[in-house]
Amino acid sequence: MAATAMAHKHPNYMAIFWWLAALTVIELAVIFMPLAKFTIGVLLVSLALGKAALVAMYFMHLRFEVRTLGLIAIVPLVIATLLIFLLLPDGFAVHHQTSGGKKPAASAPAKH
């Protein structure tokens, strides 16, 4: 049995640690950049996804598993992304409904 199992090289965990640390420093630098909030958000999410991929591939050993196990890990991420994009229009509708209306005129202060 042991002869048929494919052995994989153990990853260099310190190198992965330094990559994660560098991505964290880049995230901190992105926060203080004079960019639009949307751009900062997109950059932070993409860096976080990169860090999550590194952790999943090496610390969860998905890099060395069969493809099916990797797909099982990816499917919830895809479903969550679709759910967010499906719910975004509802969030914008609430914002337009509450901010677009007339504000009531101020009346005399209440007497207590």
Secondary structure, 3 states (H helix, E strand, C coil): CCCCCCCCCCCCHHHHHHHHHHHHHHHHHHHCCCCCHHHHHHHHHHHHHHHHHHHHHHHCCHHHCCHHHHHHHHHHHHHHHHHHHHHHHHHHHHHHHHHCCCCCCCCCCCCC
